[in-house]
Amino acid sequence: MKDLKRNIAIVCGGDSSEYNVSLRSAHGLYSFFDKQRYNVYIVDVKGMDWHVDLGNGQTARIDKNNFSFMQADEVIFFDYAYITIHGTPGENGIMQGYFELIHMPYSTSGVLVEAMTFDKYVLNNYLRGFGVNVAKHLLVCRGEESNIDEARIEREIGMPCFVKPASDGSSFGVSKVKNIDQLAPALRVALMEGSEALIESFLDGTEISVGCYKTKQKTVVFPATEVVSHNEFFDYDAKYNGQVEEITPARIAPETARRVAEETSRIYDILRCNGIIRIDYILSKEPDGTDKINMIEVNTTPGMTPTSFIPQQVRAAGLDIKDVLTDIVENQF
């Protein structure tokens, strides 16, 4: 009898500094998926080299015309792509555009949303129009570093501040700048990762991260994770080398947790997202002592290793990650 299971491609790799992080997420996802329900394959994309892992060290080339491959003289077609590329081309709309062209359902938001969320400057200004609190920021393009007005930065952004690539993730190229003399070196580091950098005001408060997904039947906002970095900020070493304390659920007031969940769901709807997203916030204090919710970043392909935030939050919610992934896939059929 013909195998009636859907063929799922976990699409990983990419062309950014986050290549290895993406591979780790792919193997995490592979371990989570319901193998009784789906045939699951890992597809590694790097430049023009696209191949599928067949196991036992064997691979097969992906035919980019229709995203298929050959196995034992049979053409295998995929039914669904779960994109877990962190950075380009999976987090900026490029891979999504490819799947749109070949009419294949995929796990992330659409082309426009991916392009917007990948560019922190564009996203901040777009969401600010909907009343979302974001840090004060300035954009610096490569080649214009020498023209920046340092006095204006000290006046409008303040010190300390953060300098980061406008389009990237995993804290590559991010620096905490404590005085104006550190600004130029920080910009050089950030602009090695991309053509634009963001100078962003420092927000003093509690860092949290919240996952969310929606289907036609339900909205799920996971418990927040509190991030306590042993480094100066939540940099790459903190994220991936254990130099951080991650507390799920976060140690925040129930009323604040409710408001954060509502804001996360609202942002999901404003952007018309699809699949799992994760939004990072800083909770600072209003003059009256209440918590102010400041959006830092929207992650549309969040890390999915067993120790990543989303799997932690799924467990804290009393859910099974296998069922969550099934929800996301089946929502598009």
The 8 nearest C-alpha neighbors of each residue, nearest first, counted from 0:
[[1, 2, 3, 4, 5, 38, 36, 73],
 [0, 2, 3, 4, 5, 75, 6, 38],
 [3, 1, 4, 0, 5, 38, 6, 37],
 [4, 2, 1, 5, 0, 37, 36, 6],
 [5, 3, 37, 2, 36, 38, 6, 35],
 [4, 6, 37, 78, 38, 7, 3, 36],
 [7, 5, 38, 77, 78, 37, 39, 4],
 [6, 8, 39, 79, 80, 38, 77, 78],
 [9, 7, 80, 40, 10, 41, 81, 42],
 [8, 10, 81, 41, 42, 82, 80, 40],
 [11, 9, 82, 42, 8, 83, 81, 43],
 [10, 12, 84, 43, 83, 21, 22, 25],
 [13, 11, 18, 44, 43, 21, 84, 22],
 [14, 12, 45, 44, 18, 84, 87, 88],
 [13, 15, 87, 45, 46, 18, 88, 12],
 [14, 16, 17, 86, 18, 87, 13, 85],
 [17, 15, 18, 14, 171, 86, 19, 192],
 [16, 18, 20, 15, 19, 85, 21, 86],
 [17, 19, 12, 21, 20, 16, 13, 15],
 [20, 18, 22, 21, 17, 23, 12, 16],
 [19, 21, 17, 23, 22, 18, 24, 85],
 [22, 20, 24, 18, 19, 84, 23, 12],
 [23, 21, 25, 19, 24, 20, 12, 11],
 [22, 24, 20, 26, 21, 25, 304, 27],
 [23, 25, 303, 304, 27, 21, 22, 26],
 [26, 24, 22, 28, 27, 23, 11, 29],
 [27, 25, 29, 23, 28, 24, 30, 22],
 [26, 28, 304, 24, 30, 25, 29, 303],
 [29, 27, 31, 25, 30, 26, 24, 303],
 [28, 30, 26, 27, 31, 32, 25, 39],
 [29, 31, 27, 28, 32, 26, 33, 25],
 [32, 30, 28, 321, 29, 320, 27, 33],
 [33, 31, 321, 29, 30, 34, 28, 324],
 [32, 34, 35, 36, 321, 37, 31, 325],
 [35, 33, 37, 36, 32, 38, 39, 31],
 [36, 34, 33, 37, 38, 4, 32, 39],
 [35, 37, 34, 33, 4, 38, 5, 32],
 [38, 36, 34, 4, 5, 39, 35, 6],
 [37, 39, 6, 7, 5, 34, 4, 40],
 [38, 40, 7, 37, 6, 8, 29, 34],
 [41, 39, 8, 9, 7, 42, 52, 51],
 [40, 42, 9, 52, 51, 8, 10, 43],
 [41, 43, 51, 10, 50, 9, 11, 8],
 [44, 42, 11, 12, 50, 49, 10, 51],
 [43, 45, 49, 12, 13, 11, 48, 42],
 [46, 44, 13, 48, 14, 12, 47, 49],
 [45, 47, 48, 14, 44, 13, 49, 88],
 [46, 48, 45, 49, 44, 63, 50, 61],
 [49, 47, 45, 46, 44, 50, 60, 43],
 [50, 48, 44, 61, 43, 47, 60, 45],
 [49, 51, 60, 61, 59, 43, 42, 58],
 [50, 52, 42, 59, 58, 41, 53, 43],
 [51, 53, 58, 54, 41, 57, 42, 40],
 [54, 52, 58, 57, 51, 55, 59, 56],
 [53, 55, 56, 57, 52, 58, 51, 40],
 [56, 54, 57, 53, 52, 58, 59, 51],
 [55, 57, 54, 58, 53, 52, 59, 51],
 [58, 56, 53, 55, 54, 52, 59, 51],
 [57, 59, 52, 53, 51, 50, 56, 60],
 [60, 58, 51, 50, 68, 61, 69, 52],
 [59, 61, 50, 49, 68, 62, 51, 58],
 [60, 62, 68, 50, 49, 67, 63, 66],
 [61, 63, 66, 67, 64, 68, 65, 60],
 [64, 62, 66, 65, 61, 67, 49, 60],
 [65, 63, 62, 66, 101, 67, 61, 97],
 [64, 66, 63, 67, 62, 101, 76, 61],
 [67, 65, 63, 62, 61, 64, 76, 77],
 [68, 66, 76, 62, 75, 65, 61, 77],
 [69, 67, 61, 75, 74, 62, 60, 59],
 [68, 70, 74, 73, 75, 72, 71, 59],
 [69, 71, 73, 72, 74, 68, 75, 59],
 [70, 72, 73, 69, 74, 75, 68, 59],
 [73, 71, 70, 69, 74, 75, 68, 59],
 [74, 72, 70, 71, 69, 75, 68, 76],
 [73, 75, 69, 68, 70, 76, 67, 72],
 [76, 74, 68, 67, 69, 73, 77, 70],
 [77, 75, 67, 74, 78, 66, 68, 6],
 [76, 78, 6, 79, 7, 67, 8, 75],
 [77, 79, 6, 5, 7, 76, 103, 80],
 [78, 80, 7, 104, 105, 77, 103, 8],
 [81, 79, 105, 8, 82, 7, 9, 106],
 [80, 82, 9, 106, 105, 10, 8, 83],
 [83, 81, 10, 84, 80, 9, 106, 11],
 [82, 84, 11, 300, 10, 21, 85, 25],
 [85, 83, 11, 89, 21, 12, 13, 82],
 [86, 84, 21, 17, 90, 83, 300, 89],
 [87, 85, 90, 15, 167, 89, 84, 88],
 [88, 86, 89, 90, 14, 91, 13, 15],
 [87, 89, 93, 94, 90, 13, 91, 86],
 [90, 88, 84, 94, 87, 91, 86, 85],
 [89, 91, 86, 87, 113, 85, 88, 92],
 [90, 92, 114, 113, 117, 93, 89, 87],
 [93, 91, 110, 113, 95, 114, 94, 90],
 [92, 94, 88, 96, 95, 91, 89, 97],
 [95, 93, 97, 89, 96, 88, 92, 98],
 [94, 96, 92, 98, 93, 97, 110, 99],
 [97, 95, 99, 93, 94, 98, 110, 92],
 [96, 98, 94, 100, 95, 99, 93, 101],
 [99, 97, 95, 103, 101, 100, 96, 102],
 [98, 100, 102, 96, 97, 101, 95, 103],
 [101, 99, 97, 98, 102, 96, 103, 95],
 [100, 102, 98, 99, 103, 65, 97, 64],
 [103, 101, 99, 100, 98, 104, 97, 65],
 [102, 104, 98, 101, 79, 99, 105, 78],
 [105, 103, 79, 80, 102, 331, 106, 98],
 [106, 104, 80, 79, 81, 107, 103, 82],
 [105, 107, 81, 274, 82, 80, 273, 328],
 [108, 106, 273, 274, 105, 299, 109, 82],
 [107, 109, 273, 272, 112, 113, 274, 110],
 [110, 108, 112, 111, 113, 95, 107, 92],
 [109, 111, 92, 113, 95, 112, 96, 114],
 [112, 110, 114, 113, 109, 115, 92, 108],
 [111, 113, 115, 114, 109, 110, 108, 116],
 [114, 112, 91, 92, 110, 116, 115, 111],
 [113, 115, 91, 92, 111, 117, 112, 116],
 [116, 114, 112, 118, 113, 117, 122, 121],
 [115, 117, 113, 118, 122, 114, 112, 297],
 [118, 116, 114, 166, 91, 115, 113, 119],
 [119, 117, 166, 115, 116, 121, 165, 120],
 [118, 120, 122, 165, 121, 123, 117, 166],
 [121, 119, 123, 122, 118, 165, 124, 138],
 [122, 120, 124, 118, 119, 123, 115, 125],
 [123, 121, 125, 119, 115, 124, 120, 116],
 [124, 122, 120, 126, 125, 121, 119, 127],
 [123, 125, 127, 121, 122, 126, 120, 128],
 [126, 124, 122, 127, 128, 123, 121, 129],
 [125, 127, 128, 129, 123, 131, 124, 122],
 [126, 128, 131, 130, 124, 129, 125, 123],
 [127, 129, 126, 125, 130, 124, 131, 123],
 [130, 128, 126, 127, 131, 125, 269, 266],
 [129, 131, 127, 128, 132, 126, 133, 125],
 [132, 130, 127, 126, 129, 133, 294, 128],
 [131, 133, 293, 294, 127, 130, 292, 134],
 [134, 132, 293, 294, 123, 131, 295, 135],
 [135, 133, 200, 136, 199, 132, 293, 202],
 [134, 136, 200, 199, 156, 133, 137, 155],
 [135, 137, 199, 198, 134, 200, 197, 156],
 [138, 136, 198, 197, 199, 139, 135, 156],
 [137, 139, 197, 196, 198, 140, 136, 195],
 [140, 138, 196, 195, 197, 144, 143, 137],
 [141, 139, 195, 143, 194, 142, 196, 138],
 [142, 140, 194, 143, 195, 190, 144, 139],
 [141, 143, 144, 140, 145, 139, 146, 194],
 [142, 144, 146, 141, 145, 140, 139, 147],
 [145, 143, 146, 142, 147, 141, 139, 140],
 [144, 146, 143, 147, 142, 183, 148, 141],
 [145, 147, 143, 144, 148, 142, 149, 139],
 [148, 146, 144, 145, 149, 143, 139, 152],
 [147, 149, 151, 150, 152, 146, 145, 153],
 [150, 148, 152, 151, 147, 153, 179, 154],
 [149, 151, 153, 152, 148, 154, 155, 179],
 [152, 150, 154, 148, 149, 153, 155, 156],
 [153, 151, 149, 156, 155, 154, 150, 157],
 [152, 154, 157, 150, 151, 156, 155, 149],
 [153, 155, 151, 152, 157, 156, 150, 149],
 [156, 154, 152, 151, 153, 157, 135, 136],
 [157, 155, 200, 152, 153, 154, 135, 136],
 [156, 158, 153, 154, 155, 159, 200, 152],
 [159, 157, 160, 177, 178, 153, 156, 176],
 [158, 160, 177, 176, 201, 157, 178, 175],
 [161, 159, 201, 200, 158, 176, 199, 175],
 [162, 160, 175, 199, 174, 198, 176, 200],
 [161, 163, 198, 174, 197, 173, 185, 199],
 [162, 164, 173, 189, 197, 196, 172, 165],
 [165, 163, 196, 189, 166, 167, 197, 195],
 [164, 166, 196, 119, 197, 195, 118, 120],
 [167, 165, 118, 117, 164, 119, 193, 168],
 [168, 166, 86, 164, 165, 117, 171, 169],
 [167, 169, 170, 171, 86, 85, 166, 17],
 [168, 170, 171, 235, 17, 167, 234, 238],
 [171, 169, 234, 235, 168, 173, 172, 233],
 [172, 170, 169, 173, 168, 235, 167, 16],
 [171, 173, 189, 188, 163, 170, 164, 192],
 [174, 172, 163, 170, 171, 162, 189, 164],
 [175, 173, 162, 161, 185, 176, 163, 172],
 [174, 176, 161, 160, 177, 162, 159, 173],
 [177, 175, 160, 159, 181, 161, 178, 174],
 [178, 176, 159, 158, 175, 160, 181, 179],
 [179, 177, 180, 181, 176, 158, 159, 182],
 [178, 180, 182, 181, 149, 177, 176, 153],
 [181, 179, 178, 182, 183, 184, 177, 176],
 [182, 180, 179, 176, 178, 184, 183, 185],
 [181, 183, 185, 179, 180, 184, 176, 186],
 [182, 184, 186, 185, 181, 187, 180, 144],
 [185, 183, 187, 186, 182, 181, 188, 180],
 [186, 184, 182, 188, 187, 183, 174, 162],
 [185, 187, 189, 183, 188, 184, 190, 182],
 [188, 186, 184, 190, 185, 189, 191, 183],
 [189, 187, 185, 191, 186, 172, 190, 184],
 [190, 188, 172, 164, 186, 163, 191, 187],
 [189, 191, 193, 187, 192, 188, 194, 186],
 [190, 192, 188, 189, 193, 187, 172, 194],
 [193, 191, 190, 189, 164, 172, 194, 188],
 [194, 192, 190, 195, 191, 164, 166, 189],
 [193, 195, 141, 190, 140, 196, 192, 191],
 [196, 194, 140, 165, 193, 139, 141, 164],
 [197, 195, 164, 165, 139, 163, 138, 189],
 [196, 198, 138, 165, 163, 162, 137, 199],
 [199, 197, 162, 137, 136, 161, 138, 196],
 [198, 200, 136, 161, 160, 135, 197, 134],
 [201, 199, 160, 156, 135, 134, 136, 157],
 [200, 202, 160, 159, 161, 203, 199, 158],
 [203, 201, 204, 200, 283, 281, 134, 282],
 [204, 202, 283, 201, 205, 281, 282, 284],
 [205, 203, 283, 282, 281, 202, 206, 284],
 [204, 206, 282, 281, 207, 283, 203, 225],
 [207, 205, 281, 226, 280, 225, 282, 204],
 [206, 208, 225, 280, 224, 226, 279, 223],
 [207, 209, 279, 224, 223, 278, 280, 277],
 [210, 208, 223, 278, 277, 221, 224, 279],
 [211, 209, 277, 221, 276, 220, 309, 278],
 [210, 212, 220, 276, 219, 275, 221, 277],
 [213, 211, 275, 219, 274, 218, 276, 220],
 [214, 212, 218, 217, 219, 274, 215, 211],
 [213, 215, 216, 217, 330, 218, 212, 327],
 [214, 216, 217, 330, 213, 218, 331, 326],
 [217, 215, 214, 218, 213, 330, 326, 219],
 [218, 216, 214, 213, 215, 219, 212, 326],
 [217, 219, 213, 212, 214, 220, 216, 211],
 [218, 220, 212, 211, 213, 221, 217, 210],
 [221, 219, 211, 210, 260, 218, 212, 222],
 [220, 222, 210, 312, 211, 316, 209, 219],
 [223, 221, 248, 312, 316, 209, 224, 315],
 [224, 222, 209, 248, 249, 208, 247, 207],
 [223, 225, 247, 249, 208, 207, 246, 248],
 [226, 224, 207, 249, 246, 245, 206, 247],
 [225, 227, 245, 206, 207, 244, 228, 224],
 [228, 226, 244, 243, 245, 225, 229, 206],
 [229, 227, 243, 230, 233, 232, 244, 226],
 [228, 230, 243, 242, 227, 231, 237, 244],
 [231, 229, 228, 232, 237, 242, 233, 234],
 [232, 230, 229, 228, 233, 175, 234, 237],
 [231, 233, 230, 234, 228, 175, 229, 237],
 [232, 234, 237, 228, 238, 230, 235, 231],
 [233, 235, 170, 237, 236, 232, 238, 169],
 [234, 236, 238, 170, 237, 169, 239, 171],
 [237, 235, 240, 239, 238, 234, 242, 241],
 [236, 238, 242, 243, 234, 235, 233, 241],
 [239, 237, 235, 236, 240, 234, 233, 241],
 [238, 240, 236, 241, 237, 235, 242, 20],
 [241, 239, 236, 237, 242, 238, 235, 243],
 [240, 242, 243, 237, 239, 238, 236, 244],
 [241, 243, 237, 229, 240, 236, 228, 230],
 [244, 242, 228, 237, 229, 241, 227, 245],
 [243, 245, 227, 226, 228, 246, 242, 229],
 [246, 244, 226, 225, 227, 224, 243, 247],
 [245, 247, 225, 224, 249, 248, 244, 226],
 [248, 246, 224, 249, 223, 225, 312, 245],
 [247, 249, 223, 222, 224, 246, 250, 315],
 [250, 248, 225, 224, 247, 223, 246, 251],
 [249, 251, 248, 225, 252, 246, 247, 224],
 [252, 250, 249, 256, 253, 255, 254, 248],
 [251, 253, 255, 254, 256, 250, 257, 249],
 [254, 252, 256, 255, 257, 251, 258, 250],
 [253, 255, 257, 256, 252, 258, 251, 259],
 [256, 254, 258, 252, 257, 253, 259, 251],
 [257, 255, 253, 259, 254, 258, 260, 252],
 [256, 258, 254, 260, 255, 259, 253, 261],
 [257, 259, 261, 255, 260, 256, 262, 254],
 [260, 258, 262, 256, 261, 257, 263, 255],
 [261, 259, 263, 257, 258, 262, 220, 256],
 [262, 260, 258, 264, 259, 263, 265, 257],
 [263, 261, 265, 259, 264, 260, 266, 258],
 [262, 264, 260, 266, 265, 261, 259, 267],
 [263, 265, 267, 261, 262, 266, 260, 268],
 [266, 264, 262, 268, 267, 263, 261, 269],
 [265, 267, 269, 263, 268, 264, 262, 270],
 [268, 266, 264, 272, 265, 270, 269, 271],
 [267, 269, 271, 265, 266, 270, 264, 272],
 [270, 268, 266, 271, 267, 265, 272, 129],
 [269, 271, 272, 268, 267, 266, 112, 108],
 [272, 270, 268, 269, 267, 273, 108, 112],
 [271, 273, 108, 267, 270, 268, 274, 112],
 [272, 274, 108, 107, 275, 106, 271, 212],
 [275, 273, 107, 106, 212, 327, 276, 108],
 [276, 274, 212, 211, 273, 210, 299, 277],
 [275, 277, 299, 211, 298, 210, 301, 212],
 [276, 278, 210, 298, 209, 297, 301, 211],
 [277, 279, 297, 209, 208, 296, 298, 210],
 [280, 278, 208, 296, 295, 207, 294, 209],
 [281, 279, 294, 295, 293, 207, 206, 208],
 [280, 282, 206, 293, 205, 204, 283, 207],
 [283, 281, 205, 292, 204, 291, 290, 293],
 [284, 282, 204, 291, 290, 203, 281, 205],
 [285, 283, 290, 291, 288, 289, 286, 282],
 [284, 286, 288, 289, 287, 291, 290, 283],
 [287, 285, 288, 284, 289, 290, 291, 283],
 [288, 286, 285, 289, 284, 290, 291, 283],
 [289, 287, 285, 286, 284, 290, 291, 283],
 [290, 288, 285, 284, 287, 291, 286, 283],
 [289, 291, 284, 283, 282, 285, 292, 288],
 [290, 292, 283, 284, 282, 285, 293, 289],
 [291, 293, 282, 281, 290, 294, 280, 132],
 [294, 292, 132, 281, 133, 280, 282, 291],
 [293, 295, 280, 133, 132, 296, 279, 292],
 [296, 294, 280, 279, 293, 133, 281, 297],
 [295, 297, 279, 278, 294, 298, 119, 280],
 [296, 298, 278, 277, 116, 299, 279, 276],
 [297, 299, 277, 301, 276, 300, 278, 296],
 [300, 298, 276, 301, 297, 107, 277, 275],
 [299, 301, 83, 298, 85, 90, 276, 302],
 [302, 300, 298, 299, 277, 303, 276, 309],
 [301, 303, 24, 307, 304, 300, 308, 309],
 [304, 302, 24, 307, 27, 28, 301, 305],
 [303, 305, 27, 24, 307, 306, 23, 302],
 [306, 304, 307, 27, 310, 303, 311, 24],
 [305, 307, 304, 311, 308, 310, 303, 309],
 [308, 306, 304, 303, 302, 309, 305, 310],
 [307, 309, 311, 310, 312, 306, 224, 302],
 [308, 310, 312, 311, 307, 313, 210, 303],
 [311, 309, 313, 312, 308, 307, 305, 314],
 [312, 310, 308, 314, 309, 313, 315, 307],
 [311, 313, 315, 309, 314, 310, 221, 222],
 [314, 312, 310, 316, 318, 315, 311, 309],
 [313, 315, 317, 311, 316, 312, 318, 310],
 [316, 314, 312, 317, 313, 311, 247, 222],
 [317, 315, 313, 314, 318, 312, 221, 222],
 [318, 316, 314, 315, 313, 319, 312, 320],
 [319, 317, 313, 316, 314, 320, 315, 322],
 [318, 320, 321, 322, 323, 313, 314, 317],
 [321, 319, 323, 322, 324, 313, 31, 318],
 [320, 322, 32, 31, 319, 324, 323, 33],
 [321, 323, 325, 319, 320, 324, 326, 318],
 [322, 324, 320, 326, 325, 321, 327, 319],
 [325, 323, 327, 326, 321, 322, 320, 328],
 [324, 326, 322, 328, 323, 327, 329, 321],
 [327, 325, 323, 324, 329, 328, 330, 322],
 [326, 328, 324, 330, 325, 329, 274, 323],
 [327, 329, 325, 330, 326, 331, 324, 106],
 [328, 330, 332, 331, 326, 327, 325, 324],
 [329, 331, 327, 328, 332, 214, 326, 215],
 [332, 330, 329, 328, 104, 327, 105, 214],
 [331, 329, 330, 328, 104, 79, 327, 78]]
